[in-house]
Amino acid sequence: MERVVLWTSGMTGGALRPISIVAVAAGALACQDTPFSVPSEPIDAPFVALSAGALHTCGVTMSGRAYCWGWNRDGELGNGSKQDQGAPGVVAGRLTVTTIATGGGHTCATTVDALSFCWGFNLNGQLGDGSNATRTVPQSVTGGLYLAVVAAGGAYSCALAADSAAYCWGWGSGGQLGDGDRADRAAPSLVRGGLKFAAVSPGTRHTCGLAADSTAYCWGMNDFGQLGGGTTSDTTLPVPVAGGFKYRALVVGYQHSCGLLLDGHVRCWGDESLGQVGDSTLGTFTFTALASGAAHTCGLAVDSTAYCWGADASGQLGSQPAKWCNASTGQTPCTPAPTAVATSLKFVQLTGGAQHSCGLTKDHLAFCWGFNNHGQLGDGTTAGSITPVRVANQM
């Protein structure tokens, strides 16, 4: 198999280094060690939302059913098995899902009853069920909270409660849980500071939250300035992003963060070694939505065209790389300037994984592009693609 590089720090953080086995969470390594299957059952209804994780992807249909595909070594597809799948398969339990979020090796969802469920890898408590046991089917998040929106990071998860307070659980060593500590939590822990949030975005070892007044706060690891506070000091509590700007959305990658301003312009901060924060041309674009992968970022333009920029070792930008960018131990293909994805498709949503991206079109069709070693593009193969490919079994 062709060697594909993911820039990662592995389990303990630190400088980026290229490896050919992908580290997706604390202690979780991806390798093609399970059989590969291609479900043939048609999806029950058109998709309304997508979420790309490190090596797997999930979507929610109009009927509220959840489907997942790709890597499944730890049960992150939620179908009761640990077999990789190259096409969407329904998540067990017949939950009626409103939101779904994919992390490094786990997945979480909220239901119409405002209850949260998670499944997959659980070494650090990222499933929030009070244990560290891996689960291959959805498990209820403990604590009795009504959680309206759930989001998944590399090896931790966060959610918003009905009162707009944020809770996080799972891997906490970088302070990314925001509760003033660096301990792992196997159950939801309140993000301290008394803030009310409209959204929360977990990454790998840092988190950002959009406050109710549209200001931005971040917390956790800050070695590349990814918290946006003007320093490189870590923090276990939320700190305001410098500048006092008002945002409509925030996205978080491995070591960078981006915010969509109220006027549609984008500000990014943190690690720029692979072009993931964009170049000087970024300010000339107006976007309606953002998505972030590990070291790449995508934006949805006002005409529904998708643009991406950053690392492009595996085609995750959907265009030919423009140059080579320097990282700490070598070079990787990259495109620092926002570049249109090579397709005529018009999108309503974008989502980024470790080294793949997906988009939902105006016709509610899912397409993916980039790295595909575990079937995360969902087209029934393990062949990567530099252009969008249609996810299989859609009606």
N, C-alpha and C positions, 0 to 999 in steps of 0.2 A: 504494500500500500504506500502511496505517496506520503512523504513526511510533510505534515501540516503543522505550522508553528502557532501556538497560542502563547501570547506574552502574559506570564503569570508569576506570582510570587510564591505559589504553593501554599503550604499550610501556615507558615509563620509570618508572612508578609516580607517586606524588604524590597530589594531591587528587582526590577523585571528581568526575567531570563527566559530564553526560548527553550521549550521542551516539546517533545513529540507525543508525549502522553499528557492529557489535559487535566490539570488540577482545577476542579470546579467548586470545591468546598473544603472546609477544614477536615482533612483526613479522607476525602473522597477522590479517587482517581478513576478516570474513565478509560476503559480499554474494551476492545471488541471481544468480550469474553462470554457473551450470551448469544443464543440463536437469534436470527433476524426473521421476523414475520411481516407479512403484508396483508392486513385485514381487507376484505373485499366488501363488507357490508356498507351500503350507502349511508351517508350522514343524514340524520332525520330531518334536518331543516337548515336553511342558510346560516352562516356564521354572523354573529353580531359583535364579537370581540376576539382578539388573539393575544397571546402572551408567549414570547420566546424566552426560554431559559438558557442555561449553559449549553446543553446538548439535547434538549427536548423542547417541544412546543405544544401548547394547548389552545383550545378555542371553546367558546360558548355559542350555542346556536339560539335561534329565535324561540325555540321551545324550552330553553333553559337547561338543555343537556350539555354536559362537559365532555369534550373529546381531547385526547392527548396522543402524541406520536414522538418517536425518536428513542433516545437512550432510556433504559429502564432497569439498570443494574440494581437499583435500590427501591424499585416500585414507584418511581415518580410519575408513571403513567396512570396509576391508580386503578388498574384493571385486575388486581389480584395475582399478577405474575411478575417475573423479573426478566421478561423477554423483550428485547428491542422490537420496535414496530416501525415500519416504513410508511405507514398510512394511518389516518386517525382511527382510534378505537375508543369506544365509550368508557367513561369512568364509572366504576362500580357504585352501587348504592342508590341509583336513580334519584340523585339530588336535583332539585330545581335551582340552578345556579344563576347568580346575577353578575358576579365578577370572578375572574380567575387570575392567578399570578404564579409564574414559574421562577424558581430559584436555581441554585447550583445543582442540587440533586433532590429537590423536593418541590411540591406544588401545594398551593392553598387556594381555597375558594370560599366565597360567601354565598349564602342561599337567600331565597325570598323572605325567609324568617329572620334575617339578620344574624344568622349563626355562621360561624367559621369552621371549616374543616381543612385539614392538611394531610398529606401522605408523602411517603418516600423516605429519603435519608434523614436520620434523626440523631446522629452522634452528639450534637450540641444542643438538643432540645428544640430544634427549629420547627417541629410540628406542633409544639405547644400543648401536647396532651399530658404533660406531667411526667413523661418518661424519656428515655433515650433509645427506645426500640424502633427499628425500622418498620414501616407500615406500607403494605402494598395496596391498601384500600383506604378511603377517607376515614379519618378519625376526628372527632369533635375536639376543638380547642377548649381547654379547660378554663375555669374561672367564672363561668356564668355571665360573661359580657355579651352584650349585643353589639357586634362589630359590623359596621356598614360597608367598609371597604378593607380588603386585605391586600398586602403587597409582600413579595418574597425577594429576599436578597440571596447572597451566595450561600450562607449557612445560618441565616436567621430570617425572621419574618416580622412585619409590623402591620398594624391595623388602626383604624379610627373607630372609636366608640360613638354611641349615639349622642354623647355630649361634646363631641369633637376633640376629646382628649386622645392622644396617641399612645399606643402600647406596642412594645417590641419584645421578642423572645428568641432564644437560640444562642448562637455564638456571640460572646460579648467582649472578647479580649482587647479589641481596639477602642472600646467605649461606644460602639455603634448602637447599643440599645438605648442610650440616652438617659439611663436611670441613675447616673452618678457613680457607677461601678464598672468593673471590667469582668464580672462573673458571667458565666453562661446561665441562662434561665430556661427552664423547661415549661414555663407557663408565662402568660403575658405579664409584663412589668411596665408600669406607668412611666412614660417619658416625663421627666421632671422639668419644672420651670413654670408650671401653671399656664402654658400656652394652649390655645385652641387652634386646631389645624383643619384646613380644607383638604389636604392631601399629604401623604408621606411616601418617600421614595427611598427604599433601602438599596445599598450597593453591595460591596464585598466587605469593607471594614469601615465604611462611613455612610451616614444617612442624612437626607435633607427633608425638610418639611415646609410646606406652604402654609403660613399662618392665615387665620381668618381675615386679617386685614391685608392680605396679598403680599406681605413681606416674607423673606426667606430666612430660614434657620438651618444650620447643619451641625452635626456632631460626629465624633469618632476619630479615626486616624486622619492625619493632616500633613503627612510628610511631603506632599506635593502642592500644598495649599488648596486641596480639594474642598475644604470647608468654606472657603471664600471670605474669611474674616480678616485677611491681610497678614496672617502669620502662618507659620508651619508647626504650631503647637497643637498637639492632640487635645481633645476635650471629651469628657464623659457626659456633658450636659449641652443642650442646644445653645449655639452662639449665632448672632445675626450675621447674615452675609453682608459684606461691606457695600456701601453705596446708597442704601435706603431705597432701592428700586422696588417697584411693584411688579409682581409676576402673576401670570395666569397658570403656569405649570412649571414643575421642576423634574429633571431626570438625572439619574446618578449612574455612572459607570464604575469601572474598577478603581481608578484613581483620578477621575475628573467628574465635574458636575456641570449642568447647563440649566439655564432658566429661560423661559419664554416670557418676555415682557408684555405688558398690556397692549403695547402698540404693535406686537407681532415680531419685533426684533429679538435676537437671541444674544445672551451673554453666557460664556463658558469660562470655567476656571479649573485649575489643577494641572495635572500632568499633560503636557502638550508635545511630548517626544514623538508621538505617532500621528500627530495632526488632529487628534480627537477634539480639541477645543476650537478648531477652525483657524483660518488665516484672516487677513485683513478684509477679504471679500465677504466674510460672513455678515458684516453689518449692512450690506446692500440687499440682503434678502428679508422678506417678510413671510413668516410661517404661521400656521394655525395650530400646529401640534408638533411635539418632539418625541423622540425615542432614543435610548442609549443602549449600546452594547458594552462589552468589556472595555474596548479601546476605540470605539467608533460611535458616531452620533448621526441621527437622521432627522430630517424635518419635513413636514408636509406643507407645501406652498399653498397660496390662496387659490391657485388653479388646480389643486389636488395632485400636482406632480410631486413625486418623492425625490428628495435630495439626501445624499449621505456624504460624510467625510470622516477621515481618520485612518486607522489601520485597515489594510486590505489584503492580508496574506491569503485569504480563502474566498475572495469574491463577495464579502459581506456588504460592500458598498454598492454592488450592482453595476459597477462600471470598471473600466480598465484603470489600474493604478497609475497615478500621475508621476510618482517619483519614489525614491527610497528614503525612508526616515530613519534617523539614528535612534536606537534605544541603548540601554546601558551596556549591552554585550554584543551588539551587532546591528543589523539593519533589517527592515521589513518593508514590503510594498505599502504605500500609503497615498492618500489624496487629502491634503489639508484644506483645499477649497471645496465648498459645497458643490457637488456634481450630481446631475440628474441621473436617477436609476435608468438603465438602458431598457426602457419599455414605453409603450404608449398607454399603459394602464393608468387609470386615475384612482387614487386611494382615498379612503376616509379615516384609516388608522394605520399606524406603523408601530412595530415593536422590534427590539434588538436583543439578540442572544450573545453568547460569547464570541462566536465568529459566524453567525448567520443573522439574517434579518427577514422579517415577514411583513406583509401588508394586506389589508382588507380593502377590496375595491368597493366602488359605489353600488355594484351589483351583489355585494355580500359574498364575494368569492375570495378565498384565501390563496395567496401566492407567497413563496419563500425563495431565498437565494443565499448562496454562500457555502459554508462548510456543511457536510452531510454524511459524515462517517457513521452515524448511528440512525440515519433516516429522519433527522430533524427537519428536513425540508418537506417531508410528507408526500413525496411523489412516487413512493414505492421503490426507490432505489437508494443506494448509498453514494451516488455520484454527485459531487459538488457542482454548483452552477453559478456563473457570474451574472446571469440574468434571471429574472423571476420565473419560477416553475409553478404550475398549478398544483395545489394540494389535492391528492387523490380522493375519489369517492364523494365529491360534492355533487349535489343535485343540480 
